[in-house]
Amino acid sequence: MDVRFRSKEFHKESLISMIPYGRHSINDDDIAAVVAALKSDWLTTGPIVEAFELSLERIVGAPCISVSSGTAALHCAYAAIDLMPGDEVITPPITFIATQATASLFGAKIVFADVLPETANIDPRAVESAITSRTKAIVAVDYAGHPADLDQLRSLADRHGIYLIEDAAHSIGSIYKGRAVGSIADITTFSFFPTKNLTTAEGGAVASTRPELLKKAEKFSRQGLVRNPKEFKILDQGPWHQEVHKFGLNYRLPDILCALGLSQLQRLHDFKTRKREIFERYLIELSDIQEIGLPTEESNVNTNWHLFPARFDPHVRNTVFSGLRKAGIGVQVNYIPAYWHPVFQDMGFRIGMFPNSDLFYSQEISLPMYYELKDNEIDLVVQTVKALV
Ligand SMILES: Cc1ncc(COP(=O)(O)O)c(C=O)c1O
């Protein structure tokens, strides 16, 4: 169940859903870890935060800081590159609006580059033609967990002397050409919302192999406080002294939630294995229906699937969607192209500008995909889809 939309209508609908499109898995170890944190001396800013961050580093292949959401992680990433009014960031339309909102809050100009029809990931050729002298960063989103074309984007970024940021809200645990997502872009951001590949309820992380960028992201997420005496501009105060050179916010993830994350990280491999099985089962069961477009995995990646984005003819998509919801299957559409939002329409964007994104949106339905989804539930989804098309 996507609990993000808390309207009464949605809540009522989600309560009668038997099968949500995504959900968390919490076991006794997870609960014990949280209880132990609650009984400890540190509810926040304690040792479990560091333990979680070190554990994350082992999975994603780069030093990490934990933050309070995927949105916060993106905000910190943009702070780390000193994003400013007049800077341009190139983003894909098929994403959750946080990818753009957090850059826009720094006054940056949002530029869209269309997606590839197969993966709904940003198209490197579209990125190339969108680069200008004001471009500060390319932002790739690993839609559904499938890594974007990171090598091509990396070389574009290097060639133009700009940053590559990877919004990996969907893709912790995914592998690109043998390398972990998190170790390739200049900065990678993660989300630990309950529908994602692991959860801390709300939470996120920023990863970077570039210490200066991670330090800036960290400072921004901790109120901008400078604690190292060597960096002080006000001297001769006392041992209590700390000072601010640039404003930041409080995006800390407390020990209680880091404890959950630490425990969940140990289950990440199992989560991935089961979701890859579910993915395969859907492919096999649905492959004989011509009316459905199925997601594919490129041969050089190993995806930790967050979504199963099936595609239907736009004329039947809404009927299939309503039919599935009526049958108690809580499907979702991910996503309305970001530039359709009125906030972008007010800036002059017009529907139709990014045809691949628009087509993908008009066709897509995310079928249930989560660790605890049972085989008989997959069968029910498949039968219902077959009956509806
Ligand atoms: C691609 C993408 N980026 C960023 C976010 C924001 O993450 P959070 O909900 O943890 O703030 C999400 C969450 O849905 C997402 O899907």
The ligand as a Gaussian input file, in Angstrom:
#p B3LYP/6-31G(d) Opt

LIG

0 1
 C       12.586000       8.408000      -7.671000
 C       12.297000       8.944000      -6.294000
 N       13.060000       9.931000      -5.827000
 C       12.876000      10.431000      -4.596000
 C       11.873000       9.953000      -3.772000
 C       11.663000      10.579000      -2.432000
 O       11.861000       9.666000      -1.383000
 P       11.132000       9.854000       0.018000
 O        9.710000       9.449000      -0.149000
 O       11.878000       8.930000       0.933000
 O       11.289000      11.271000       0.413000
 C       11.067000       8.911000      -4.222000
 C       10.009000       8.381000      -3.363000
 O        8.955000       7.977000      -3.794000
 C       11.273000       8.393000      -5.523000
 O       10.519000       7.401000      -6.005000

